[in-house]
Amino acid sequence: MKLLKLAFVGALALGFATTGALANADKGQKLFAKKLKDDCGMTGAKMAAKHTQAQWEKIGNGAGLKSEIQKICPKATDVDDKFLEHYYDFFYKFASDSGNVPSC
């Protein structure tokens, strides 16, 4: 009985973790459309496709990502650090080699 409860709790936790990961990419997509799209002059799909998933991984979701956003979008001078992880999740999920296409 304990093993069954443990398995159920594990499956439930995995379900929430997966949903959370998708929510971050969705939030990143919304944030990009709201805060960066005009400054970048391109859609989120084009921005994410600037790199492969491996390249986005190498850039990371901290200062490197902020620098890369500002390099691609020189007009984006006010990139908020608190949104970087969401932008990263979005860019990674819709990278050029991901096979995914965002709706923005």
PEDAWO-V470318 format. One record per backbone hydrogen bond with DSSP energy under -1.0 kcal/mol. NH is the residue of the N-H (numbers start at 1). CO is the residue of the C=O. If there is no record, write none. Layout:
NH_CO, NH_CO
This chain:
5_1, 6_2, 7_3, 8_4, 9_5, 10_6, 11_7, 12_8, 13_9, 14_10, 15_11, 16_12, 17_13, 18_14, 19_15, 20_16, 21_17, 22_18, 23_19, 24_20, 25_21, 26_22, 27_23, 28_24, 29_25, 30_26, 31_27, 32_28, 33_29, 34_30, 35_31, 36_32, 37_32, 40_36, 41_37, 47_43, 48_44, 49_45, 50_47, 51_48, 56_52, 57_53, 58_54, 59_55, 60_56, 66_62, 67_63, 68_64, 69_65, 70_66, 71_67, 72_68, 73_69, 76_73, 77_75, 83_80, 84_81, 87_83, 88_84, 89_85, 90_86, 91_87, 92_88, 93_89, 94_90, 95_92, 96_51, 98_95
